[in-house]
């Protein structure tokens, strides 16, 4: 399917890459997670119940390890359009085959998909097929059991986490076996 998509693409592209896209919410509400403690000792962390949050949208390539992430205030059609526009400017001569879930805003008729991006939708209710979910799990583990005073602190955490994410790490986390069943992709 990816090969057919690449061959039918209209435009002058120097390369083709596969990305998995998703969004995740990060907020001030303290996320509890596992931690190491002595036997029968309950972990203690500062907790707050504040319902302010921001969203991180990301696209991750298990083929090259390339990743593009953008902090956005909401998860809706307008912000998805901003994500697509900015993502298309990254390596504009690359045809980006982007696999994503069936969120309503991903299919909105108002969306203008840039010519170097092709959207491919996963089957409904199948988040286990999207490797981007594993990237969120990695970030959420680092985010857990911490107290953030403001959304700016949350965004600082996100910026640091994104900067510290290597291509090798993306390839390792997102390199699901089914991705490499198609002969057009090869592991390096």
C-alpha positions in Angstrom: 0.0 0.0 0.0 2.8 2.4 0.9 4.6 1.6 -2.4 1.4 2.3 -4.4 0.8 5.5 -2.5 4.3 6.7 -3.2 4.0 5.8 -6.9 0.7 7.6 -7.3 1.8 10.8 -5.5 1.7 14.0 -7.6 4.8 16.1 -7.2 8.6 16.1 -7.5 9.9 14.3 -4.4 13.5 13.3 -3.6 12.5 10.8 -0.9 9.6 8.9 0.7 9.3 8.4 4.4 6.7 6.7 6.7 5.5 8.5 9.9 3.0 7.5 12.6 1.1 10.5 14.1 -0.8 11.0 17.3 -1.6 13.6 20.0 -1.2 13.5 23.7 -2.3 15.8 26.5 0.1 17.1 29.2 -1.3 19.1 32.1 -1.0 20.4 35.6 -3.1 17.5 37.1 -0.4 15.3 38.8 0.0 12.1 36.9 0.8 9.2 39.3 3.2 6.6 38.2 5.3 3.8 39.5 8.3 4.5 41.5 10.9 2.5 43.5 10.3 2.4 47.3 11.1 0.0 50.1 8.7 -2.9 50.5 5.3 -1.9 51.9 6.2 1.8 51.7 3.7 3.8 49.6 5.4 6.3 47.3 4.8 10.0 48.2 4.8 12.9 45.8 3.3 16.3 45.7 -0.1 16.3 44.1 -2.4 18.8 42.6 -5.8 18.6 40.9 -5.7 21.4 38.4 -7.3 20.9 35.0 -5.2 23.1 32.7 -3.4 21.3 29.9 -1.7 21.6 26.6 -1.3 19.1 23.7 1.8 17.6 22.0 1.2 16.5 18.4 3.9 14.3 16.9 4.9 12.3 13.9 7.6 9.6 14.3 9.4 7.6 11.6 10.4 4.0 12.4 12.4 4.0 9.2 14.8 6.9 9.7 14.1 7.9 13.3 13.0 11.4 12.2 10.4 13.0 14.4 8.5 16.2 14.3 6.6 17.5 17.4 4.6 20.6 18.0 3.0 21.9 21.2 -0.5 23.2 20.5 -3.2 24.6 22.9 -6.0 22.3 21.8 -6.7 19.1 19.9 -9.0 20.1 17.1 -9.2 20.7 13.3 -7.6 24.2 13.4 -4.6 23.0 15.4 -4.2 19.8 13.3 -4.1 22.1 10.2 -1.3 24.1 11.9 0.5 20.8 12.6 0.2 19.6 9.0 1.4 23.0 7.6 4.5 23.0 9.8 5.3 19.4 9.3 5.1 19.8 5.5 7.8 22.5 5.7 10.2 20.0 7.4 12.2 18.5 4.5 9.7 19.7 1.9 11.1 17.5 -0.9 10.2 14.4 1.1 6.8 12.6 0.5 5.5 11.9 4.0 3.1 9.0 4.3 1.5 9.6 7.6 -0.4 6.9 9.4 -2.9 8.1 12.0 -6.1 7.3 13.9 -9.6 8.1 12.9 -10.1 11.2 15.1 -12.9 13.3 13.7 -10.7 16.4 13.3 -8.2 14.3 11.2 -11.0 13.9 8.5 -12.6 17.3 8.7 -13.6 18.6 5.2 -12.0 22.0 6.0 -8.5 20.4 6.2 -6.1 21.3 3.4 -3.6 18.5 3.3 -0.2 19.7 1.9 0.9 18.0 -1.3 3.9 16.4 0.3 1.8 14.6 3.0 -0.5 11.6 2.4 -2.8 10.5 5.2 -3.4 6.8 5.8 -5.9 5.9 8.5 -5.6 3.0 10.9 -8.5 0.7 11.3 -11.0 2.1 13.9 -10.3 1.4 17.6 -6.8 0.0 17.1 -4.3 2.2 19.0 -2.1 -0.8 19.5 -1.1 -0.5 15.8 0.2 3.1 16.3 3.8 3.2 17.5 3.4 6.9 18.4 1.4 5.6 21.4 4.7 4.1 22.7 6.4 7.5 22.4 3.7 9.0 24.6 4.2 6.2 27.1 7.9 7.0 27.3 7.3 10.8 27.8 4.5 10.1 30.4 6.9 7.9 32.4 9.3 10.8 32.7 6.4 13.2 33.4 4.9 11.1 36.2 5.1 11.9 39.9 6.2 15.5 39.3 4.7 18.8 40.3 4.4 21.6 37.7 3.5 25.1 38.8 2.3 26.4 35.4 1.6 25.3 31.8 5.0 27.0 30.9 6.7 24.5 33.2 4.9 21.7 31.5 5.9 23.1 28.1 9.6 23.3 29.3 9.4 19.6 30.3 8.0 18.8 26.8 10.7 20.8 25.0 13.5 19.1 27.0 12.0 15.6 26.4 11.7 16.2 22.7 15.2 17.6 22.4 16.5 14.5 24.3 14.8 12.1 21.9 17.3 10.6 19.5 16.6 9.1 16.1 17.9 5.8 17.3 15.4 5.8 20.2 12.5 6.6 17.8 13.6 3.7 15.6 13.8 1.4 18.5 10.5 2.3 20.1 8.5 2.7 16.9 10.1 -0.1 14.9 7.1 -2.5 15.0 7.7 -5.7 13.0 4.7 -5.2 10.7 6.2 -1.9 9.4 9.0 -3.7 7.8 6.9 -6.4 6.1 6.7 -4.1 3.0 9.8 -4.5 0.9 10.2 -0.8 0.2 11.4 -0.2 3.7 14.6 -1.7 5.0 16.3 -1.6 8.4 19.7 0.1 8.4 
